[in-house]
Amino acid sequence: MQKVIYRSEIEKYTPQMETAVVTYIEEGQIETFEGFDTFSIIAFDWYDITNLDLDPSQMMLYLDTEDFFVICENEMSYNAAKRYFVETASNERAMYYFFKNLFKGDTKNLEEIEDRISDLDDAVIHDGSEEVREKILDTRYEVLRLKKYYEQFEEIFDELCENDNEIISDDYLQYFDILNNRCGRLLSQVLNLKEYVVQVRESYQAQIDIEQNRLMKVFTLMTSIFLPLTLIAGWYGMNLKMPEFAWDYGYPIVIGVCILVCVVWAVVFHKKGWFK
C-alpha cells in the first residue's frame, strides 16, 4: 500500500505497519533516519520554502518491502505531500518521486533569494535606512533556515545510500545517490547565499561607519574653526583692564579678528579637501 495519511490516522493502518512502529512514532522517538531490520522511518521538518514565514511541519516516511506511507503532522504538510506523492508499482520508486518533486523548483527559489540579496546590496549604497537593515536580518534568518532544511536531507540521503537493512534494491540506490548530489548542490547554493548576506551586512555596517565618520568630521571641523574664538572669548572675559577697552574701535576690531580667523580656517580646510 502507498498512501499519504495524517499522523492521527496511524492506528487505522497498523495492520500494514510493523507493530512496534506505531508505539515508536507515538512516543516521539523519531530521529532523522531510523533503519530497522524490516523497515525504515524517515522524519524531517518540511518548510514551504516559497514562504518561510510559516512554521515548519513534520513529515515522516515509512518504508518496508510492501508499504510506503507519508505521515503528515497537519493539513499544510498533508496538502504538500499530496502534491509530491506519486503512486507507482514500486515503493522505492514512489519514495524517489516524492523527494524529487519535493525539491522541484528549489533552484529557482534560491535564485530569487539571490536576486533579493543583490537588491539589498544596491540599497545599502543608496539607502542606509533602518528598513534596509531589517530586510538584511530577515533574509539572513531565511537563509539560515534553508541551511538547516537541506542539511537534514543530506543526512537522510547519506543514511539511505548506506542501505544497511537492504530495504532499497541496488537498482534504486543510484537514484537516491542522484538525490543526494542534488541536495548537496542546493545546500552549497544556500551556503553561498549565507556568505553573500554576510557581505551585505558588513557593507551596511561599513556604510553606517562612513556616515558616522562624516558626522564626526563635521563636528571636528566646527570645533577647530571656533576653538580660536573660544580662546579670544576667554581672554577678553577675564576680569582684567585690557588696553583695547579704551579704544573706540576695539569692539569692532575684535569682531573682525574673529571673522578673519573663521575665514582663514575655512579656506585652509577647503584647500585640504576636508569639506568633501
ZILIN-V977512 format. One record per residue. SS is DSSP state (hx for helix, st for strand, lp for the rest). PHI is phi as a letter, one per 40 degrees, with the letter a starting at -180 (none if undefined). D_CENTER is the distance of its C-alpha to the mean C-alpha in whole Angstrom. Layout:
ss:SS phi:PHI d_center:D_CENTER
ss:SS phi:PHI d_center:D_CENTER
This chain:
ss:lp phi:none d_center:40
ss:st phi:b d_center:36
ss:st phi:a d_center:35
ss:st phi:c d_center:32
ss:st phi:b d_center:32
ss:st phi:c d_center:31
ss:hx phi:c d_center:31
ss:hx phi:c d_center:34
ss:hx phi:c d_center:36
ss:hx phi:d d_center:36
ss:hx phi:c d_center:39
ss:hx phi:c d_center:41
ss:hx phi:b d_center:40
ss:hx phi:d d_center:41
ss:hx phi:d d_center:44
ss:hx phi:c d_center:41
ss:lp phi:b d_center:39
ss:lp phi:c d_center:40
ss:hx phi:d d_center:42
ss:hx phi:c d_center:39
ss:hx phi:c d_center:36
ss:hx phi:c d_center:37
ss:hx phi:c d_center:37
ss:hx phi:c d_center:34
ss:hx phi:c d_center:32
ss:hx phi:c d_center:33
ss:lp phi:c d_center:33
ss:lp phi:g d_center:29
ss:lp phi:c d_center:30
ss:lp phi:c d_center:27
ss:lp phi:c d_center:25
ss:lp phi:d d_center:23
ss:st phi:a d_center:26
ss:st phi:b d_center:30
ss:st phi:b d_center:33
ss:lp phi:b d_center:36
ss:lp phi:c d_center:39
ss:lp phi:b d_center:40
ss:st phi:a d_center:36
ss:st phi:b d_center:33
ss:st phi:b d_center:30
ss:st phi:b d_center:26
ss:st phi:b d_center:24
ss:st phi:a d_center:20
ss:st phi:c d_center:17
ss:st phi:c d_center:17
ss:lp phi:b d_center:14
ss:lp phi:c d_center:15
ss:lp phi:c d_center:12
ss:lp phi:c d_center:14
ss:lp phi:a d_center:13
ss:lp phi:c d_center:10
ss:lp phi:c d_center:12
ss:lp phi:c d_center:15
ss:lp phi:c d_center:15
ss:lp phi:c d_center:16
ss:st phi:b d_center:19
ss:st phi:c d_center:21
ss:st phi:b d_center:23
ss:st phi:b d_center:26
ss:st phi:b d_center:28
ss:st phi:b d_center:32
ss:st phi:b d_center:34
ss:st phi:b d_center:37
ss:lp phi:c d_center:40
ss:lp phi:b d_center:41
ss:lp phi:b d_center:38
ss:st phi:a d_center:34
ss:st phi:b d_center:33
ss:st phi:b d_center:29
ss:st phi:b d_center:29
ss:st phi:b d_center:27
ss:lp phi:c d_center:26
ss:lp phi:a d_center:26
ss:hx phi:c d_center:27
ss:hx phi:c d_center:23
ss:hx phi:c d_center:23
ss:hx phi:c d_center:26
ss:hx phi:c d_center:26
ss:hx phi:c d_center:23
ss:hx phi:c d_center:26
ss:hx phi:c d_center:29
ss:hx phi:c d_center:27
ss:hx phi:c d_center:26
ss:lp phi:c d_center:29
ss:lp phi:b d_center:32
ss:lp phi:c d_center:35
ss:lp phi:b d_center:37
ss:lp phi:c d_center:40
ss:lp phi:b d_center:38
ss:hx phi:c d_center:36
ss:hx phi:c d_center:34
ss:hx phi:c d_center:34
ss:hx phi:c d_center:33
ss:hx phi:c d_center:30
ss:hx phi:c d_center:29
ss:hx phi:c d_center:29
ss:hx phi:d d_center:27
ss:hx phi:c d_center:24
ss:hx phi:c d_center:24
ss:hx phi:c d_center:24
ss:hx phi:c d_center:21
ss:lp phi:c d_center:19
ss:lp phi:c d_center:21
ss:lp phi:g d_center:19
ss:hx phi:c d_center:16
ss:hx phi:c d_center:16
ss:hx phi:c d_center:17
ss:hx phi:c d_center:14
ss:hx phi:c d_center:12
ss:hx phi:c d_center:14
ss:hx phi:c d_center:13
ss:hx phi:c d_center:10
ss:hx phi:c d_center:11
ss:hx phi:c d_center:14
ss:hx phi:c d_center:12
ss:hx phi:c d_center:10
ss:hx phi:c d_center:14
ss:hx phi:c d_center:15
ss:hx phi:c d_center:13
ss:hx phi:c d_center:14
ss:hx phi:c d_center:18
ss:hx phi:c d_center:17
ss:hx phi:c d_center:17
ss:hx phi:c d_center:20
ss:hx phi:c d_center:22
ss:lp phi:a d_center:20
ss:lp phi:c d_center:19
ss:lp phi:c d_center:19
ss:hx phi:c d_center:17
ss:hx phi:c d_center:16
ss:hx phi:c d_center:14
ss:hx phi:c d_center:13
ss:hx phi:c d_center:12
ss:hx phi:c d_center:10
ss:hx phi:c d_center:8
ss:hx phi:c d_center:7
ss:hx phi:c d_center:6
ss:hx phi:c d_center:4
ss:hx phi:c d_center:2
ss:hx phi:c d_center:3
ss:hx phi:c d_center:4
ss:hx phi:c d_center:3
ss:hx phi:c d_center:5
ss:hx phi:c d_center:7
ss:hx phi:c d_center:8
ss:hx phi:d d_center:9
ss:hx phi:c d_center:11
ss:hx phi:c d_center:12
ss:hx phi:c d_center:14
ss:hx phi:c d_center:15
ss:hx phi:c d_center:17
ss:hx phi:c d_center:19
ss:hx phi:c d_center:19
ss:hx phi:c d_center:21
ss:hx phi:c d_center:23
ss:hx phi:c d_center:24
ss:hx phi:c d_center:25
ss:hx phi:c d_center:27
ss:hx phi:c d_center:29
ss:hx phi:c d_center:30
ss:hx phi:c d_center:32
ss:lp phi:f d_center:34
ss:lp phi:c d_center:35
ss:lp phi:c d_center:37
ss:lp phi:f d_center:38
ss:lp phi:c d_center:37
ss:lp phi:c d_center:36
ss:lp phi:c d_center:38
ss:hx phi:c d_center:38
ss:hx phi:c d_center:38
ss:hx phi:c d_center:35
ss:hx phi:d d_center:33
ss:hx phi:c d_center:32
ss:hx phi:c d_center:30
ss:hx phi:c d_center:28
ss:hx phi:c d_center:28
ss:hx phi:c d_center:27
ss:hx phi:c d_center:24
ss:hx phi:c d_center:23
ss:hx phi:c d_center:23
ss:hx phi:c d_center:21
ss:hx phi:c d_center:18
ss:hx phi:c d_center:18
ss:hx phi:c d_center:18
ss:hx phi:c d_center:15
ss:hx phi:c d_center:13
ss:hx phi:c d_center:14
ss:hx phi:c d_center:13
ss:hx phi:c d_center:9
ss:hx phi:c d_center:10
ss:hx phi:c d_center:11
ss:hx phi:c d_center:8
ss:hx phi:c d_center:6
ss:hx phi:c d_center:10
ss:hx phi:c d_center:10
ss:hx phi:c d_center:7
ss:hx phi:c d_center:9
ss:hx phi:c d_center:12
ss:hx phi:c d_center:11
ss:hx phi:c d_center:11
ss:hx phi:c d_center:14
ss:hx phi:c d_center:16
ss:hx phi:c d_center:15
ss:hx phi:c d_center:17
ss:hx phi:c d_center:19
ss:hx phi:c d_center:20
ss:hx phi:c d_center:21
ss:hx phi:c d_center:23
ss:hx phi:c d_center:25
ss:hx phi:c d_center:26
ss:hx phi:c d_center:27
ss:hx phi:c d_center:29
ss:hx phi:c d_center:30
ss:hx phi:c d_center:31
ss:hx phi:c d_center:33
ss:hx phi:c d_center:35
ss:hx phi:c d_center:36
ss:hx phi:c d_center:37
ss:hx phi:c d_center:39
ss:hx phi:c d_center:41
ss:hx phi:c d_center:42
ss:hx phi:c d_center:43
ss:hx phi:c d_center:45
ss:hx phi:c d_center:47
ss:hx phi:c d_center:48
ss:hx phi:c d_center:48
ss:hx phi:c d_center:52
ss:hx phi:c d_center:53
ss:hx phi:c d_center:52
ss:hx phi:c d_center:54
ss:hx phi:c d_center:57
ss:hx phi:c d_center:57
ss:hx phi:c d_center:57
ss:hx phi:c d_center:60
ss:hx phi:c d_center:62
ss:lp phi:c d_center:61
ss:lp phi:c d_center:63
ss:lp phi:c d_center:66
ss:lp phi:b d_center:68
ss:lp phi:c d_center:71
ss:lp phi:c d_center:69
ss:hx phi:d d_center:72
ss:hx phi:c d_center:70
ss:hx phi:c d_center:70
ss:hx phi:c d_center:74
ss:lp phi:c d_center:73
ss:lp phi:c d_center:73
ss:lp phi:b d_center:70
ss:hx phi:c d_center:68
ss:hx phi:c d_center:65
ss:hx phi:c d_center:65
ss:hx phi:c d_center:65
ss:hx phi:c d_center:62
ss:hx phi:c d_center:60
ss:hx phi:c d_center:60
ss:hx phi:c d_center:59
ss:hx phi:c d_center:56
ss:hx phi:c d_center:55
ss:hx phi:c d_center:56
ss:hx phi:c d_center:54
ss:hx phi:c d_center:51
ss:hx phi:c d_center:52
ss:hx phi:c d_center:52
ss:hx phi:c d_center:49
ss:hx phi:c d_center:47
ss:hx phi:c d_center:49
ss:hx phi:c d_center:48
ss:hx phi:c d_center:44
ss:hx phi:c d_center:44
ss:hx phi:c d_center:46
ss:lp phi:c d_center:43
ss:lp phi:g d_center:41
ss:lp phi:c d_center:39
ss:lp phi:c d_center:39
ss:lp phi:c d_center:36
